Amino acid sequence: VQTCALPICKYEPKKVTFVNKYGALQDMYFFKKSVESMNIEKESYKSNILNASSYNSYNHVYRDFNVVGKESVTLSSGFLSEEYNEVFKQMMLSEKVWVTNIVDSIAQVLPINVKTSDITYKTSLNDKLVQYTIEFDNSFDAINNIR
């Protein structure tokens, strides 16, 4: 796995690996902007803060439970030729997708799911430059709840 060691590289490339229509692993590099985000789902309830006729103002009145965080990343492909439309189609239809992150010069392979559910194929005739932005969800929770 190569990292961008040159000062001209603005973004760290991300390698996305997926199972293509032939059942083989195929790599695609996203070498433009990437944005990481997290969506949190939780439940809450109103608790009793009285304790044996005393009141503590530092206790939480509203308490959260079943807190689950799901991280996602939005990757931009950079400018490609329109022949990559087929590759994007196969990636969007793949059931197994992974991303390779570089953390302290160590390759970290993580399972992801394609979150983007629709794609408009671009052509150089209509769009001049072909570039795609795809959103992926991590295939695990930020705090794993093993079931």
VOKE-451668 format. One record per residue: residue number from 1; residue in three letters; x, y, z of N, C-alpha, C, CB in turn. Coordinates in steps of 0.05 Angstrom, whole numbers. Each point is the difference from the previous one (the first is absolute). Glycine has a CB too. Example, Ala and Ser with C-alpha at 12.3 -4.5 7.8 and 13.67 -1.06 7.14 Angstrom:
BEGIN
+-----+-----+--------+--------+--------+--------+--------+--------+--------+--------+--------+--------+--------+--------+
:   n : res :    nxx :    nyy :    nzz :   caxx :   cayy :   cazz :    cxx :    cyy :    czz :   cbxx :   cbyy :   cbzz :
+-----+-----+--------+--------+--------+--------+--------+--------+--------+--------+--------+--------+--------+--------+
:   1 : ALA :    264 :   -114 :    156 :    -18 :     24 :      0 :     18 :     24 :      0 :    -38 :    -23 :     25 :
:   2 : SER :     31 :     44 :    -39 :     16 :     24 :      1 :    -15 :     22 :     14 :     24 :    -13 :    -43 :
+-----+-----+--------+--------+--------+--------+--------+--------+--------+--------+--------+--------+--------+--------+
END
This chain:
BEGIN
+-----+-----+--------+--------+--------+--------+--------+--------+--------+--------+--------+--------+--------+--------+
:   n : res :    nxx :    nyy :    nzz :   caxx :   cayy :   cazz :    cxx :    cyy :    czz :   cbxx :   cbyy :   cbzz :
+-----+-----+--------+--------+--------+--------+--------+--------+--------+--------+--------+--------+--------+--------+
:   1 : VAL :     17 :    -23 :      0 :    -17 :     23 :      0 :     18 :     25 :      0 :    -37 :    -25 :     24 :
:   2 : GLN :     32 :     42 :    -42 :     16 :     25 :     -2 :    -15 :     23 :     14 :     21 :    -17 :    -43 :
:   3 : THR :     -5 :     33 :     56 :    -11 :     24 :     12 :     11 :     24 :    -17 :     -3 :    -21 :     47 :
:   4 : CYS :     -9 :     43 :    -43 :      8 :     23 :    -15 :     22 :     15 :     15 :    -46 :      5 :    -20 :
:   5 : ALA :     71 :     -9 :     11 :     23 :     12 :     14 :      8 :     26 :    -13 :     15 :    -46 :     13 :
:   6 : LEU :    -25 :     52 :    -36 :      7 :     24 :    -15 :    -15 :     24 :     12 :     10 :    -27 :    -41 :
:   7 : PRO :      3 :     50 :     41 :    -14 :     24 :     10 :    -23 :      9 :    -18 :     42 :     13 :     22 :
:   8 : ILE :    -43 :    -23 :    -47 :    -21 :      9 :    -18 :    -27 :    -15 :      5 :     36 :     11 :    -34 :
:   9 : CYS :    -35 :    -33 :     48 :    -24 :    -15 :      6 :    -15 :     14 :     23 :     21 :    -44 :    -15 :
:  10 : LYS :    -45 :     52 :      9 :    -16 :     15 :     20 :    -15 :    -19 :     18 :     -4 :     38 :    -32 :
:  11 : TYR :     -6 :    -60 :     21 :    -16 :    -19 :     15 :     13 :    -27 :      1 :    -42 :     25 :    -13 :
:  12 : GLU :     37 :    -40 :     34 :     10 :    -27 :      3 :    -18 :    -19 :    -17 :     18 :     10 :     47 :
:  13 : PRO :     -7 :    -25 :    -65 :    -16 :    -18 :    -17 :    -12 :    -22 :     17 :     28 :     10 :    -40 :
:  14 : LYS :    -53 :    -18 :     33 :    -13 :    -22 :     14 :     -5 :    -22 :    -21 :    -23 :     31 :     33 :
:  15 : LYS :     30 :    -55 :    -26 :     -4 :    -23 :    -17 :    -25 :    -14 :      8 :     50 :     -6 :     -8 :
:  16 : VAL :    -69 :      3 :    -11 :    -25 :    -14 :      5 :      2 :    -26 :    -16 :    -27 :     43 :      8 :
:  17 : THR :     23 :    -65 :      6 :      1 :    -27 :    -12 :    -28 :    -11 :      1 :     49 :     -8 :     13 :
:  18 : PHE :    -58 :     -5 :    -35 :    -27 :    -11 :      0 :      1 :    -26 :    -17 :    -21 :     46 :      5 :
:  19 : VAL :      0 :    -62 :     -2 :     -4 :    -24 :    -15 :    -15 :      8 :    -26 :      0 :    -31 :     42 :
:  20 : ASN :     13 :     28 :    -65 :    -13 :      8 :    -25 :    -19 :    -22 :    -10 :     40 :     28 :    -11 :
:  21 : LYS :    -51 :    -24 :    -13 :    -21 :    -18 :    -10 :     11 :    -27 :     -7 :    -23 :     39 :    -18 :
:  22 : TYR :     50 :    -42 :     16 :     12 :    -26 :     -5 :      8 :    -14 :     25 :     16 :     18 :    -43 :
:  23 : GLY :    -21 :     -6 :     66 :      7 :    -12 :     26 :     29 :      5 :      8 :    -34 :    -35 :     -9 :
:  24 : ALA :     48 :     52 :     -5 :     28 :      6 :      6 :      1 :     26 :     16 :     16 :    -24 :    -42 :
:  25 : LEU :      5 :     27 :     57 :      5 :     25 :     15 :     11 :     21 :    -20 :      8 :    -25 :     44 :
:  26 : GLN :    -19 :     49 :    -43 :      8 :     21 :    -18 :      5 :     25 :     17 :    -26 :    -19 :    -39 :
:  27 : ASP :     48 :     33 :     33 :      7 :     25 :     15 :     -8 :     25 :    -16 :     37 :    -25 :     22 :
:  28 : MET :    -45 :     45 :     -7 :     -5 :     26 :    -12 :     11 :     21 :     19 :    -41 :    -16 :    -25 :
:  29 : TYR :     55 :     36 :     15 :     12 :     20 :     17 :    -16 :     26 :     -2 :     45 :    -21 :     -6 :
:  30 : PHE :    -51 :     32 :     30 :    -12 :     26 :      3 :     21 :     18 :     10 :    -47 :    -19 :      9 :
:  31 : PHE :     55 :     38 :    -26 :     24 :     17 :      7 :     -6 :     29 :      3 :     27 :    -33 :    -24 :
:  32 : LYS :    -53 :     40 :     27 :     -7 :     28 :      5 :    -11 :      2 :     28 :     -9 :      8 :    -50 :
:  33 : LYS :     -8 :     12 :     54 :    -10 :      7 :     27 :    -15 :    -23 :     13 :     -4 :     47 :    -16 :
:  34 : SER :      9 :    -51 :     42 :    -15 :    -19 :     16 :    -10 :     14 :     25 :     27 :    -39 :    -19 :
:  35 : VAL :    -52 :     33 :     26 :    -12 :     12 :     24 :    -11 :    -22 :     17 :    -13 :     42 :    -26 :
:  36 : GLU :     21 :    -42 :     52 :     -9 :    -20 :     19 :    -22 :     13 :     17 :     45 :    -23 :      0 :
:  37 : SER :    -65 :      7 :      7 :    -22 :     10 :     17 :    -10 :    -23 :     17 :    -13 :     34 :    -35 :
:  38 : MET :     -4 :    -28 :     54 :    -11 :    -20 :     18 :    -29 :      7 :      6 :     45 :     -9 :     20 :
:  39 : ASN :    -62 :    -11 :    -21 :    -28 :      2 :      7 :     -5 :    -15 :     25 :    -14 :      4 :    -49 :
:  40 : ILE :      0 :      8 :     68 :     -4 :    -12 :     27 :    -30 :     -4 :      4 :     42 :     22 :     18 :
:  41 : GLU :    -49 :    -46 :    -10 :    -28 :     -7 :      8 :      1 :     -7 :     30 :    -13 :    -16 :    -48 :
:  42 : LYS :     -7 :     26 :     62 :     -1 :     -6 :     29 :    -29 :      3 :     10 :     47 :     16 :      5 :
:  43 : GLU :    -51 :    -28 :     18 :    -26 :      3 :     14 :      6 :     15 :     26 :    -19 :    -44 :    -21 :
:  44 : SER :     -2 :     56 :     31 :      4 :     15 :     25 :    -25 :     -3 :     18 :     31 :     33 :    -23 :
:  45 : TYR :    -27 :    -28 :     48 :    -22 :      0 :     19 :      5 :     21 :     22 :     -8 :    -49 :     -9 :
:  46 : LYS :    -13 :     56 :     23 :      2 :     19 :     22 :      3 :    -15 :     26 :    -28 :     35 :    -26 :
:  47 : SER :     50 :    -30 :     40 :      5 :    -15 :     24 :     -7 :     16 :     25 :     37 :    -25 :    -24 :
:  48 : ASN :    -39 :     11 :     46 :     -5 :     12 :     25 :     26 :      9 :     12 :    -41 :    -29 :      7 :
:  49 : ILE :     44 :     54 :      0 :     25 :     10 :     11 :     -1 :      5 :     30 :      9 :     20 :    -44 :
:  50 : LEU :    -31 :    -26 :     57 :     -2 :      2 :     29 :     11 :    -25 :     12 :    -41 :     29 :     -3 :
:  51 : ASN :     58 :    -24 :     23 :     14 :    -23 :     14 :     -4 :      4 :     30 :     34 :     -5 :    -38 :
:  52 : ALA :    -52 :    -10 :     49 :     -6 :      1 :     29 :     -4 :     28 :     10 :     27 :    -41 :      5 :
:  53 : SER :    -45 :     55 :    -18 :     -8 :     27 :      7 :     21 :     21 :     -5 :    -30 :    -20 :     33 :
:  54 : SER :     51 :     13 :    -49 :     20 :     21 :     -8 :     -1 :      3 :    -30 :     29 :    -11 :     41 :
:  55 : TYR :    -20 :     34 :    -50 :      0 :      6 :    -28 :     28 :      7 :     -9 :    -47 :     17 :      3 :
:  56 : ASN :     57 :    -31 :    -23 :     26 :      5 :    -11 :     -2 :     12 :    -27 :     19 :    -38 :     26 :
:  57 : SER :    -10 :     63 :    -29 :     -3 :     14 :    -26 :     18 :    -11 :    -21 :    -14 :     40 :     25 :
:  58 : TYR :     34 :    -56 :    -18 :     19 :    -10 :    -19 :     -9 :    -27 :    -13 :     36 :     23 :     26 :
:  59 : ASN :    -58 :    -34 :    -16 :    -11 :    -24 :    -12 :    -15 :      6 :    -26 :     -4 :    -21 :     46 :
:  60 : HIS :      4 :      3 :    -64 :    -14 :      3 :    -26 :    -29 :     -5 :      4 :     41 :    -13 :    -25 :
:  61 : VAL :    -58 :     32 :     17 :    -29 :     -4 :      0 :     -7 :    -18 :    -24 :     -8 :     45 :     24 :
:  62 : TYR :     18 :    -38 :    -47 :     -5 :    -16 :    -24 :     25 :    -17 :     -5 :    -31 :     36 :    -19 :
:  63 : ARG :     27 :    -62 :     18 :     22 :    -19 :     -4 :     -3 :    -14 :    -27 :      4 :     -6 :     50 :
:  64 : ASP :     19 :      1 :    -62 :      0 :    -14 :    -26 :      8 :    -29 :      5 :     12 :     42 :    -24 :
:  65 : PHE :    -23 :    -60 :      7 :      8 :    -28 :      0 :     -3 :    -11 :    -28 :    -14 :     -6 :     48 :
:  66 : ASN :     25 :    -17 :    -53 :      1 :    -12 :    -27 :     12 :     19 :    -20 :    -40 :    -28 :     11 :
:  67 : VAL :     62 :     40 :     -4 :     14 :     19 :    -18 :     16 :    -15 :    -20 :      2 :     35 :     36 :
:  68 : VAL :     -8 :    -31 :    -62 :     14 :    -14 :    -22 :     10 :     21 :    -20 :    -28 :    -42 :      6 :
:  69 : GLY :     53 :     42 :    -11 :     12 :     19 :    -20 :      8 :    -15 :    -25 :     15 :     30 :     37 :
:  70 : LYS :    -22 :    -19 :    -60 :      6 :    -12 :    -26 :     16 :     21 :    -16 :    -42 :    -30 :      0 :
:  71 : GLU :     67 :     23 :     -6 :     18 :     18 :    -15 :     -3 :     -5 :    -30 :     32 :      2 :     39 :
:  72 : SER :    -29 :     19 :    -54 :     -1 :     -2 :    -29 :     22 :     18 :    -12 :    -50 :    -10 :      1 :
:  73 : VAL :     56 :      5 :    -27 :     20 :     15 :    -14 :    -10 :      5 :    -28 :     38 :    -19 :     27 :
:  74 : THR :    -35 :     44 :    -36 :     -7 :      7 :    -28 :     26 :      4 :    -15 :    -43 :     22 :     15 :
:  75 : LEU :     46 :    -37 :    -37 :     25 :      0 :    -16 :     -6 :     11 :    -27 :     18 :    -39 :     26 :
:  76 : SER :      1 :     55 :    -36 :     -1 :     11 :    -28 :     21 :    -14 :    -16 :    -17 :     45 :     16 :
:  77 : SER :     10 :    -53 :    -41 :     18 :    -16 :    -16 :     21 :     16 :    -14 :    -38 :    -30 :     -7 :
:  78 : GLY :     35 :     55 :      3 :     18 :     14 :    -18 :    -10 :     -3 :    -28 :     39 :     -7 :     31 :
:  79 : PHE :    -25 :     18 :    -50 :     -9 :      0 :    -28 :      9 :    -26 :    -14 :      2 :     50 :     -1 :
:  80 : LEU :    -21 :    -64 :    -11 :      5 :    -26 :    -12 :    -12 :      0 :    -28 :     -1 :    -23 :     44 :
:  81 : SER :      8 :      3 :    -60 :    -12 :     -3 :    -26 :    -28 :    -13 :      3 :     45 :     -3 :    -23 :
:  82 : GLU :    -62 :      6 :      4 :    -27 :    -10 :      3 :     -2 :    -31 :     -1 :    -16 :     42 :    -21 :
:  83 : GLU :     38 :    -55 :     14 :      1 :    -29 :      1 :     -3 :    -11 :     29 :     30 :      0 :    -41 :
:  84 : TYR :    -25 :     17 :     61 :     -3 :     -7 :     28 :    -29 :     -2 :      8 :     43 :     21 :     10 :
:  85 : ASN :    -62 :    -14 :    -27 :    -29 :     -2 :      7 :     -7 :    -29 :      7 :    -10 :     39 :    -30 :
:  86 : GLU :     21 :    -58 :     15 :     -5 :    -29 :      6 :     12 :     -8 :     27 :      0 :     -9 :    -50 :
:  87 : VAL :     23 :     19 :     56 :     13 :     -6 :     26 :    -17 :     10 :     23 :     46 :      1 :    -22 :
:  88 : PHE :    -56 :     24 :     19 :    -17 :     11 :     21 :    -26 :    -15 :      3 :     20 :     45 :     -9 :
:  89 : LYS :    -31 :    -54 :    -14 :    -24 :    -17 :      1 :      4 :    -25 :     15 :    -14 :     19 :    -44 :
:  90 : GLN :     37 :    -33 :     39 :      5 :    -25 :     14 :      6 :      5 :     30 :     18 :    -19 :    -43 :
:  91 : MET :     -5 :     41 :     50 :      5 :      7 :     28 :    -26 :      5 :     14 :     45 :     19 :    -12 :
:  92 : MET :    -63 :     -4 :      0 :    -26 :      6 :     12 :    -17 :    -25 :      4 :      1 :     46 :    -21 :
:  93 : LEU :      2 :    -66 :      4 :    -16 :    -24 :      2 :     14 :    -22 :     17 :    -19 :     11 :    -44 :
:  94 : SER :     43 :     -6 :     53 :     15 :    -20 :     15 :    -11 :     -3 :     28 :     41 :     10 :    -27 :
:  95 : GLU :    -41 :    -34 :     37 :     -9 :     -5 :     28 :     23 :      1 :     20 :    -36 :    -28 :    -19 :
:  96 : LYS :     61 :     27 :      9 :     22 :      1 :     19 :     20 :     21 :    -10 :     -6 :    -49 :     12 :
:  97 : VAL :     11 :     69 :      5 :     17 :     22 :     -7 :     18 :      6 :     24 :    -34 :     20 :    -33 :
:  98 : TRP :     59 :    -13 :     28 :     19 :      7 :     21 :     15 :     25 :     -7 :      5 :    -48 :     12 :
:  99 : VAL :      4 :     64 :      8 :     16 :     23 :     -5 :     27 :     -4 :     15 :    -41 :     31 :     -5 :
: 100 : THR :     62 :    -22 :     -7 :     27 :     -2 :     12 :      8 :     28 :      9 :     13 :    -41 :    -28 :
: 101 : ASN :     -9 :     44 :     54 :      9 :     25 :     11 :     29 :     -3 :      8 :    -46 :     12 :     17 :
: 102 : ILE :     61 :      9 :    -19 :     28 :      0 :      9 :      2 :     15 :     26 :     17 :     -2 :    -47 :
: 103 : VAL :    -10 :    -12 :     69 :      2 :     11 :     26 :     28 :     -5 :     10 :    -50 :     -7 :     10 :
: 104 : ASP :     66 :     28 :     -6 :     28 :     -3 :      9 :     15 :    -20 :    -17 :    -15 :     12 :     46 :
: 105 : SER :     13 :    -10 :    -72 :     14 :    -17 :    -19 :     -8 :    -29 :      1 :     38 :     31 :      3 :
: 106 : ILE :    -62 :    -36 :      9 :    -10 :    -28 :      1 :    -27 :      0 :    -15 :     23 :     -9 :     45 :
: 107 : ALA :    -26 :    -11 :    -63 :    -25 :     -2 :    -15 :    -21 :    -13 :     18 :     26 :     -4 :    -44 :
: 108 : GLN :    -49 :     18 :     46 :    -22 :     -9 :     16 :    -24 :     -5 :    -19 :     16 :     25 :     42 :
: 109 : VAL :    -24 :    -51 :    -45 :    -22 :     -7 :    -18 :    -25 :     -2 :     16 :     32 :    -25 :    -31 :
: 110 : LEU :    -53 :     40 :     24 :    -25 :      1 :     14 :    -23 :     -7 :    -18 :     19 :     34 :     31 :
: 111 : PRO :    -39 :    -50 :    -22 :    -23 :     -5 :    -16 :    -19 :     24 :     -1 :      4 :    -49 :     12 :
: 112 : ILE :    -14 :     55 :    -35 :    -19 :     22 :     -4 :    -23 :     -9 :    -17 :     38 :     34 :      4 :
: 113 : ASN :    -59 :    -18 :     -4 :    -24 :     -4 :    -17 :     -4 :     25 :    -16 :    -21 :    -33 :     33 :
: 114 : VAL :     13 :     30 :    -58 :     -6 :     23 :    -17 :    -26 :     11 :      9 :     25 :    -19 :    -39 :
: 115 : LYS :    -25 :     45 :     47 :    -24 :     13 :     10 :    -15 :     14 :    -23 :     22 :      6 :     45 :
: 116 : THR :     -7 :      4 :    -64 :    -12 :     14 :    -23 :    -17 :    -21 :    -15 :     39 :     33 :     -4 :
: 117 : SER :    -64 :    -26 :     -1 :    -18 :    -19 :    -12 :     -7 :      6 :    -29 :    -18 :     -8 :     45 :
: 118 : ASP :     26 :     31 :    -55 :     -5 :      6 :    -28 :     25 :     13 :    -12 :    -50 :      5 :      9 :
: 119 : ILE :     53 :     -9 :    -35 :     23 :     11 :    -14 :     -9 :      8 :    -28 :     32 :    -29 :     27 :
: 120 : THR :    -23 :     51 :    -36 :     -5 :     10 :    -27 :     27 :     -3 :    -15 :    -38 :     32 :     14 :
: 121 : TYR :     38 :    -48 :    -35 :     25 :     -5 :    -14 :      7 :     25 :    -16 :    -10 :    -49 :     -3 :
: 122 : LYS :     35 :     57 :      6 :     10 :     24 :    -13 :     15 :     -7 :    -25 :      3 :     23 :     44 :
: 123 : THR :     -4 :     -5 :    -64 :     15 :     -4 :    -25 :     15 :     26 :     -5 :    -34 :    -33 :    -19 :
: 124 : SER :     56 :     30 :      4 :     16 :     23 :     -6 :    -14 :     19 :    -19 :     41 :    -27 :      7 :
: 125 : LEU :    -60 :     17 :    -22 :    -16 :     17 :    -19 :    -19 :     18 :     16 :      4 :    -36 :    -36 :
: 126 : ASN :    -18 :     25 :     55 :    -20 :     15 :     16 :     12 :     15 :     23 :    -33 :    -33 :    -13 :
: 127 : ASP :     53 :     21 :     27 :      9 :     11 :     25 :     29 :     11 :     -1 :    -31 :    -32 :     22 :
: 128 : LYS :     44 :     30 :    -45 :     28 :      9 :     -3 :     19 :    -17 :     16 :    -16 :     46 :     -9 :
: 129 : LEU :     15 :    -44 :     35 :     17 :    -16 :     18 :    -16 :    -20 :     16 :     32 :     39 :      3 :
: 130 : VAL :    -23 :    -63 :     -2 :    -14 :    -22 :     14 :     12 :     -3 :     28 :    -11 :    -24 :    -44 :
: 131 : GLN :     -5 :     30 :     65 :      8 :     -2 :     27 :    -24 :     -9 :     17 :     37 :     35 :     -6 :
: 132 : TYR :    -32 :    -54 :     24 :    -22 :    -10 :     17 :      6 :      4 :     29 :    -11 :    -34 :    -35 :
: 133 : THR :    -10 :     39 :     50 :      1 :      2 :     29 :    -19 :    -21 :     12 :     12 :     50 :     -1 :
: 134 : ILE :      0 :    -69 :     16 :    -16 :    -23 :     10 :      2 :      1 :     31 :      9 :    -28 :    -42 :
: 135 : GLU :    -31 :     22 :     55 :      0 :     -1 :     29 :     -1 :    -29 :      9 :    -23 :     44 :      3 :
: 136 : PHE :     40 :    -50 :     17 :      2 :    -27 :     11 :     -5 :      1 :     30 :     33 :    -13 :    -36 :
: 137 : ASP :    -46 :     -8 :     46 :     -3 :     -4 :     29 :     19 :    -21 :     10 :    -49 :     13 :     -3 :
: 138 : ASN :     61 :     -9 :     26 :     16 :    -22 :     12 :    -19 :    -23 :      6 :     33 :     33 :     20 :
: 139 : SER :    -23 :    -57 :    -23 :    -17 :    -23 :      4 :      1 :    -10 :     29 :      8 :    -13 :    -48 :
: 140 : PHE :     -4 :     32 :     66 :      1 :     -6 :     28 :     -6 :     26 :     15 :     35 :    -38 :     -6 :
: 141 : ASP :    -42 :     35 :     31 :     -7 :     24 :     17 :     25 :     12 :     11 :    -44 :    -20 :     12 :
: 142 : ALA :     43 :     46 :     -6 :     23 :     14 :     13 :      7 :    -13 :     26 :    -13 :     43 :    -22 :
: 143 : ILE :     -7 :    -50 :     38 :      4 :    -16 :     24 :    -15 :    -26 :     -5 :      4 :     40 :     32 :
: 144 : ASN :     12 :    -62 :    -36 :    -12 :    -25 :     -8 :    -17 :    -12 :     21 :     39 :     -8 :    -29 :
: 145 : ASN :    -63 :      1 :     22 :    -18 :    -15 :     17 :     -3 :    -28 :    -12 :    -26 :     43 :     15 :
: 146 : ILE :     40 :    -61 :     -4 :      1 :    -28 :    -11 :    -26 :    -14 :      8 :     50 :     -2 :      2 :
: 147 : ARG :    -64 :     -9 :    -22 :    -25 :    -14 :      6 :      2 :    -28 :    -10 :    -26 :     42 :     -4 :
+-----+-----+--------+--------+--------+--------+--------+--------+--------+--------+--------+--------+--------+--------+
END
